Amino acid sequence: MVDGKTDWRQTLPRRLAVIDAVAVVSAISVAHLTRFGADASVPLFTRGDHIEFNYTTFGIVTGLAWIAALKIWNSRDIKILGAGSEEYKRVCASSLALFGAIAILSYALRIETARGYVGVALPLGLLLLLLGRWTFRRRLLYRRGQGHYTRRLLLVGHPGAVNHLANSLRLAPGAGYLPVGAAIPSSTEPESLASLSVPMLVSDHSVHSITHVIDSEGIDAVAISAGSDLQPTAVRQLGWELQAREVSLIMAPALTDVAGPRIHTQPIAGLPLIHVATPKLEGLQAASKRAFDLMSAAVGLLLLSPVFIAVALSIMSHDKGPAIFHQERVGKDGRTFRMYKFRSMVVDAEKRLDELSNLSEGNGVLFKLKADPRVTKIGAFIRRYSIDELPQLWNVLIGDMSLVGPRPPLPAEVAVYEEYVDRRLMVKPGITGLWQVSGRSDLSWDDSVRLDLYYVENWSLTQDLLILAKTAKAVIGKDGAY
């Protein structure tokens, strides 16, 4: 990768185009070799005794069309590189659209395209494209973490909204936005200005003042957040000025922890109205989640039964105590249930809790102690790799828990919940969740609550699958496990 403010916006897409081309050519070449061997003149269709079109030509045309489709779908747009799933969605959409068009043309023209050829080229090509994008993204995230390949961002709005947006963007460096300054309303009280986390570059919201700072500071994007006193006509005028300068305009509404599927934009009378759907987990969605839980828990219990036996015997041989520890937890809709774990502490651990309570290193609500003297030797090992959680597969099987969900709270925690925190209880607690893949025991209480509420508000089966995949990485990394 090449650094440089003036050329990285062109350099990154070009390099990504090369990676895409290599993936496409590789997939088509493997498909041809797999189906036809090294023969370069296999006919696709003939007219009389003459070959009108062969698979070598077809492969070249398909490859060029595939690369063009990735371009047409803007899969290399710098605004989507490095963060979110939109980049991968566009790669998949463009690829499927291309091969769908090939299938339609083949049917309409009555051309017998070899199914084995397409059956190799499409899945292999998608796999290579996504793998190439993932590898490219890892490198891009690393460089952006060092401050390279970022877009200089001017934040427009009230100090509170500006701070929230700036802090959120700092937590997601992969998005590639670098907040460098703020434009604050002239009516803002001096006390509010003292809390600004970015320099104030503009002391009013006039279009002229904002464009002057854009030119002088080399701003790449402008984000208008809550508290801006820009009138609709001024926003439109600012948009024209930014377009002339090739500077992006971003509208950042006062919506937090709302995922894309719940947001729908509806233009009415020239106004882009944003609809936010009410979160629901019922009907077909609830049935699909329960079916996935049942199947996974049953298979997991069956396949892991040797591990269960080995761990249970190790625990019991250590101090002759029981292998399974159970504890009352609060589940969906506030119903209590008995949660099972492999015992990782001494038998009288609960009785010794009071003498250690003042040593807690947890988040203020949960008791956590990195060097807890009650943890046994075998217990430290199974905790490190989250093996102690495996008996909860039984809780999933009988319907008390889900594979993925909020962390199962203790009744004492629920008793001190603040307003709205009990929304965590709208869904079943999970063996793993966003809290597990985002820091585990190292999270603050506020962060734990925020992640749990985000999960409840934006549940999807796709998100569950992603969390399960990330859980394996978190467990192997052992971050926050104690």
Secondary structure by P-SEA (a helix, b strand, c coil): cccccccaaaaaaaaaaaaaaaaaaaaaaaaaaaccccccccccccccccccccaaaaaaaaaaaaaaaaaaacccccccccccaaaaaaaaaaaaaaaaaaaaaaaaacccccaaaaaccaaaaaaaaaaaaaaaaaaaaaaaaacccccbbbbbccaaaaaaaaaaaaacccccccccbbbbbccccaaaaaacccccccccccaaaaaaaaaaacccbbbbcccccccaaaaaaaaaaaaaacbbbbbbccccccccccbbbbbccccbbbbbccccccaaaaaaaaaaaaaaaaaaaaaaaaaaaaaaaaaaaacccccbbbbbbbcccbbbbbbbcccccccccccccccccccccccccbbbbcccccccaaaaaaaaaccccccaaaaaaaccccccccccccaaaaaaccccccccccbbbcccccccccccccccaaaaaaaaaaaaacccaaaaaaaaaaaaaaaaaccccc
